[in-house]
């Protein structure tokens, strides 16, 4: 998701987005551990998305 899209979301929406990304990250880690993950680049994409959401949340609380 693009940063401009994240900036337009409310705090509650950002929280739900973060929760879903953390759940996706957990599922990808489990798939990797059981040798079922074929596209390992997904882990990096999810990690960056989590960092992006957390950064926007921190910016919003600082205002």
N, C-alpha and C positions, 0 to 999 in steps of 0.2 A: 504494500500500500504506500502511496506517495505521501510525502510529508505535508503537502498542502491539504490533502484529504484528512490527515490526522489532526491538523491544526483546527479544522472546522468542527471537529467532534467535541461533545461535552465530556466532562470528567467521568461520568458514569459509562459513557460509550467507550472511552479509552480503557477503562478498567475491564470491561467485558472483552474488548479486543485483546488486552494483555493476558487475560485468563485463557482465552482460546489459543493464543500463541504459545503460552506455557504448556498447555495440554498437548498441543501439536508437537512441541519440542520433546516432551516426555515420550510420546508415542514413537517419534523418530529414533530416539535413543534406544528404546526397547527393540525396535526393528533392527537397528544396527547390532545390538548385542546378540540377537538371535540369528544373525546373518540373513535377514530378510530384506534389508534396505538395498535397493539397486541404485538409487540416485543419491549419493552421499552429499552432493552439493546442497540439497534441501536443508540439511542441518545448519549450514552457514547462513542461508537465506533467512531461516526462522530466527536465528540468533541476532542477526542484524535488524530484523523487524522488531524484535523484543526491545533491543537497545533504542531503536527509533521511537517506539511508543513511550518507553520510560523517560527519554529525553524530553519529549513533548509534555509529558505529565509534570516533570520537574520545572519546565519553563512556565507552565500554567500556575503552579503553586507559588512560584517566585514573584509573580505579578501582584 
